[in-house]
Amino acid sequence: MAASRRNIHTCSAINCSNSREKHKDLCFFKFPIRDKERCKKWIINCRRQELDINDVSCVRNFQLCEDHFERSQYMCPDDKDLIKPRKQLIKQAIPTVFQVPNPPPSVTPSRPLPTRHNSPQNSEEHKHKKGKVADSENGNEV
């Protein structure tokens, strides 16, 4: 892909031909070259053999279109399907949606993770009180 084509907002992902020319409302995101660790993940997930993960400057003119990011990677996930608003990625966004064999793993869990709260049922104090109630019901004092 010639450098001049990249400057007109062409997606750098393999098997993706999205461009601003074809899709006027599509957002494009530059590789995060200031965040070397995250940029390496983008490079690895992109699966472009000519890119060197040890030289993040090689992607200075590369960008990915919005199609390569899961809904959870946007500041406002509901904006992903809207046409006009400027879509913004979260600070730690990683592209994972690619049409390649053996694609990168999703960053969004397949089901919501359970949340742990400091509920009275889990606290030692509640367990102690629960034991007292049970013992007093049996006629035993604690």
SERO-4910 file (N, C-alpha, C, O; in steps of 0.05 Angstrom, whole numbers):
BEGIN
 pado doro    nc1    nc2    nc3   cac1   cac2   cac3    cc1    cc2    cc3    oc1    oc2    oc3
  Met    A     17    -23      0      0      0      0     18     25      0     35     27     18
  Ala    A     15     42    -18     32     66    -21     25     86      2      3     87     11
  Ala    A     46    101     10     42    120     32     21    141     25      6    150     43
  Ser    A     19    148      0      0    169     -8    -29    159     -4    -47    175      3
  Arg    A    -34    133     -8    -60    122     -3    -67    123     27    -91    128     34
  Arg    A    -48    118     44    -53    118     73    -62    146     82    -78    149    100
  Asn    A    -52    167     69    -58    194     78    -87    202     71    -97    221     82
  Ile    A   -101    186     54   -129    193     49   -147    175     65   -170    169     57
  His    A   -138    167     88   -154    151    107   -162    124     94   -186    119     88
  Thr    A   -143    108     91   -147     80     83   -140     62    106   -119     66    119
  Cys    A   -156     43    111   -151     24    134   -127      7    128   -124     -3    105
  Ser    A   -110      4    147    -85    -12    144    -88    -41    151    -69    -57    150
  Ala    A   -112    -49    159   -116    -77    167   -116    -95    142   -126    -88    121
  Ile    A   -106   -119    146   -107   -139    125   -136   -146    119   -152   -148    138
  Asn    A   -142   -150     94   -169   -158     85   -190   -136     91   -214   -142     91
  Cys    A   -182   -112     94   -201    -90     98   -195    -69     76   -173    -59     74
  Ser    A   -215    -62     62   -212    -42     40   -226    -16     46   -231      0     28
  Asn    A   -233    -12     72   -248     13     79   -230     37     75   -206     37     81
  Ser    A   -243     58     65   -229     83     61   -249    106     64   -273    101     62
  Arg    A   -239    129     70   -256    153     72   -270    158     45   -292    169     44
  Glu    A   -256    151     24   -266    155     -3   -292    139     -7   -311    148    -19
  Lys    A   -292    114      3   -316     96      0   -337    101     21   -361    100     15
  His    A   -328    107     45   -347    110     68   -341    137     82   -323    138     99
  Lys    A   -355    157     75   -350    185     85   -352    187    115   -338    203    127
  Asp    A   -370    171    127   -375    174    156   -359    155    173   -362    155    198
  Leu    A   -341    140    162   -325    121    177   -302    136    191   -290    153    180
  Cys    A   -298    128    216   -276    140    232   -251    123    229   -252     98    228
  Phe    A   -228    136    229   -202    123    228   -186    131    252   -188    154    261
  Phe    A   -170    112    262   -154    117    286   -125    111    281   -118     89    271
  Lys    A   -108    130    287    -79    126    284    -69    106    305    -80    105    327
  Phe    A    -48     92    298    -35     75    318    -24     91    341    -13    113    336
  Pro    A    -27     82    366    -18     98    389     12     96    393     21     83    412
  Ile    A     27    110    377     56    107    377     69    118    403     92    112    410
  Arg    A     54    135    417     65    146    443     63    125    466     77    127    486
  Asp    A     45    106    462     41     85    482     52     59    469     38     44    457
  Lys    A     78     55    473     92     33    459     80      5    464     77    -10    445
  Glu    A     73     -1    489     62    -27    495     35    -32    481     30    -53    470
  Arg    A     18    -11    482     -8    -14    468     -4    -15    438    -19    -29    424
  Cys    A     14      1    428     20      1    399     29    -26    389     22    -35    368
  Lys    A     45    -39    406     55    -67    399     31    -86    396     30   -103    379
  Lys    A     11    -83    414    -13   -100    413    -28    -95    387    -39   -113    375
  Trp    A    -30    -69    379    -44    -62    355    -29    -75    331    -42    -87    313
  Ile    A     -3    -74    331     13    -85    309     10   -116    308      5   -127    287
  Ile    A     11   -129    331      8   -158    332    -20   -166    322    -22   -184    306
  Asn    A    -40   -152    332    -68   -159    325    -73   -154    295    -90   -167    283
  Cys    A    -60   -134    285    -64   -126    257    -54   -148    237    -64   -150    215
  Arg    A    -34   -164    246    -23   -186    231    -10   -178    204    -11   -193    185
  Arg    A      2   -154    204     17   -146    180     45   -154    183     59   -143    201
  Gln    A     55   -171    167     82   -182    170    104   -162    166    126   -165    177
  Glu    A     99   -141    150    120   -121    146    123   -102    169    142    -85    168
  Leu    A    106   -104    189    109    -86    212    126    -99    234    123   -122    239
  Asp    A    143    -83    245    162    -92    266    152    -82    293    151    -58    298
  Ile    A    146   -101    311    136    -93    337    157    -79    354    151    -66    374
  Asn    A    182    -82    347    204    -68    361    209    -40    351    225    -26    363
  Asp    A    195    -32    330    199     -6    319    171      6    314    161      5    292
  Val    A    159     18    335    132     28    332    130     52    313    108     59    304
  Ser    A    153     64    307    152     87    289    145     78    260    138     94    243
  Cys    A    147     51    255    140     41    228    111     44    222    103     42    198
  Val    A     94     50    242     65     52    237     56     81    239     32     87    242
  Arg    A     75     99    237     69    128    240     46    137    221     29    153    228
  Asn    A     46    126    196     25    133    177      3    113    174    -13    115    155
  Phe    A      2     93    192    -19     73    190    -42     80    208    -39     95    228
  Gln    A    -66     71    200    -90     75    216   -109     52    211   -108     38    191
  Leu    A   -127     49    231   -147     28    229   -175     41    229   -179     61    243
  Cys    A   -193     29    215   -220     40    215   -235     30    239   -227     11    253
  Glu    A   -258     42    244   -274     35    268   -284      7    268   -292     -3    289
  Asp    A   -284     -7    245   -295    -34    244   -278    -54    260   -287    -76    265
  His    A   -254    -47    267   -236    -66    280   -236    -64    311   -219    -76    324
  Phe    A   -255    -49    321   -257    -45    350   -284    -54    360   -305    -48    348
  Glu    A   -284    -69    382   -309    -78    395   -323    -54    407   -311    -33    412
  Arg    A   -349    -57    410   -365    -36    422   -354    -26    449   -355     -2    455
  Ser    A   -344    -45    465   -333    -37    491   -309    -19    490   -300     -9    511
  Gln    A   -297    -16    467   -272      0    464   -278     29    459   -259     45    455
  Tyr    A   -303     37    458   -310     65    453   -318     78    479   -328     66    497
  Met    A   -313    104    480   -320    120    503   -350    118    509   -358    115    532
  Cys    A   -366    120    488   -395    117    491   -402     93    472   -406     97    448
  Pro    A   -404     69    483   -408     46    467   -432     48    448   -432     36    426
  Asp    A   -453     63    455   -476     66    438   -470     82    413   -485     81    394
  Asp    A   -448     98    414   -440    114    390   -430     97    367   -429    106    345
  Lys    A   -422     72    373   -410     56    352   -429     53    328   -419     53    305
  Asp    A   -454     51    333   -473     47    311   -485     72    300   -500     72    280
  Leu    A   -479     95    312   -489    120    302   -472    129    279   -449    122    276
  Ile    A   -484    145    262   -470    153    238   -452    178    243   -428    177    236
  Lys    A   -462    199    254   -448    224    254   -428    229    277   -406    239    271
  Pro    A   -435    224    302   -417    235    323   -388    224    319   -384    202    310
  Arg    A   -370    240    327   -341    233    325   -337    211    346   -340    216    370
  Lys    A   -331    187    338   -327    165    356   -300    168    370   -280    175    357
  Gln    A   -299    162    395   -274    164    410   -269    137    424   -287    125    436
  Leu    A   -244    128    421   -236    103    434   -229    109    463   -220    131    470
  Ile    A   -232     89    480   -222     91    507   -192     92    506   -180     83    487
  Lys    A   -180    102    527   -151    106    527   -135     80    522   -114     80    509
  Gln    A   -145     58    532   -131     32    530   -142     14    508   -138    -10    509
  Ala    A   -156     25    488   -169     10    467   -149     -7    451   -127      1    444
  Ile    A   -158    -32    445   -142    -51    430   -160    -61    407   -182    -70    413
  Pro    A   -151    -60    382   -168    -71    361   -167   -102    361   -145   -114    363
  Thr    A   -190   -115    359   -191   -144    360   -208   -156    338   -210   -180    336
  Val    A   -221   -139    322   -240   -149    302   -226   -149    274   -224   -128    262
  Phe    A   -217   -172    266   -203   -174    240   -212   -199    226   -219   -219    238
  Gln    A   -212   -198    199   -220   -220    182   -194   -236    175   -185   -235    152
  Val    A   -184   -249    195   -159   -265    191   -163   -292    204   -179   -295    222
  Pro    A   -148   -312    194   -148   -338    208   -137   -334    237   -118   -319    241
  Asn    A   -149   -347    255   -140   -346    283   -139   -317    293   -118   -307    301
  Pro    A   -162   -303    293   -162   -274    301   -155   -271    330   -156   -289    346
  Pro    A   -147   -246    338   -140   -241    366   -164   -245    384   -187   -243    375
  Pro    A   -159   -251    409   -182   -256    428   -196   -230    433   -185   -208    432
  Ser    A   -222   -233    439   -239   -210    446   -229   -197    472   -220   -211    490
  Val    A   -233   -171    474   -227   -158    499   -251   -155    517   -250   -147    540
  Thr    A   -275   -161    505   -300   -160    520   -307   -188    529   -308   -206    512
  Pro    A   -311   -192    555   -319   -219    564   -345   -227    550   -362   -211    543
  Ser    A   -348   -253    545   -372   -263    531   -397   -260    548   -419   -259    538
  Arg    A   -393   -259    574   -416   -254    592   -406   -235    614   -382   -235    620
  Pro    A   -424   -220    625   -416   -202    646   -403   -216    669   -412   -237    678
  Leu    A   -381   -205    679   -368   -217    702   -384   -212    727   -395   -190    730
  Pro    A   -385   -231    746   -400   -226    770   -386   -204    787   -361   -203    787
  Thr    A   -402   -188    800   -390   -167    817   -391   -177    846   -410   -190    854
  Arg    A   -370   -171    860   -369   -178    888   -374   -153    905   -360   -133    902
  His    A   -393   -155    922   -399   -133    940   -393   -142    968   -393   -165    974
  Asn    A   -389   -123    985   -385   -129   1013   -413   -131   1026   -420   -114   1042
  Ser    A   -427   -151   1018   -454   -155   1028   -452   -167   1056   -433   -181   1062
  Pro    A   -472   -163   1072   -473   -175   1099   -471   -205   1098   -461   -217   1117
  Gln    A   -481   -218   1077   -480   -247   1076   -452   -258   1075   -447   -280   1083
  Asn    A   -433   -242   1065   -406   -251   1062   -387   -243   1085   -365   -253   1088
  Ser    A   -397   -225   1101   -379   -215   1123   -379   -234   1146   -397   -249   1151
  Glu    A   -356   -233   1161   -353   -250   1184   -374   -243   1206   -384   -260   1220
  Glu    A   -379   -217   1208   -398   -207   1228   -426   -220   1223   -439   -229   1242
  His    A   -434   -221   1198   -460   -232   1192   -460   -262   1197   -480   -273   1208
  Lys    A   -438   -276   1191   -437   -305   1196   -439   -310   1226   -452   -329   1235
  His    A   -425   -293   1242   -426   -296   1271   -454   -292   1281   -464   -307   1298
  Lys    A   -468   -271   1272   -495   -265   1280   -514   -288   1271   -531   -297   1286
  Lys    A   -509   -298   1247   -525   -320   1237   -523   -345   1255   -543   -359   1260
  Gly    A   -499   -350   1265   -494   -372   1282   -509   -369   1309   -520   -388   1320
  Lys    A   -509   -344   1319   -523   -338   1344   -553   -343   1341   -566   -354   1359
  Val    A   -564   -334   1319   -593   -338   1314   -599   -367   1313   -618   -377   1325
  Ala    A   -583   -382   1298   -588   -411   1295   -586   -425   1322   -603   -442   1328
  Asp    A   -567   -418   1338   -563   -430   1364   -586   -422   1383   -595   -439   1398
  Ser    A   -595   -397   1382   -616   -389   1400   -642   -402   1392   -659   -408   1409
  Glu    A   -646   -407   1366   -670   -421   1357   -671   -449   1367   -692   -460   1372
  Asn    A   -648   -462   1371   -646   -489   1382   -647   -489   1412   -646   -511   1424
  Gly    A   -650   -466   1424   -651   -464   1453   -624   -462   1466   -622   -463   1490
  Asn    A   -603   -460   1451   -576   -458   1462   -569   -428   1462   -573   -414   1443
  Glu    A   -556   -419   1484   -546   -392   1485   -517   -392   1477   -502   -411   1481
  Val    A   -510   -370   1465   -482   -368   1456   -468   -348   1473   -444   -343   1469
***
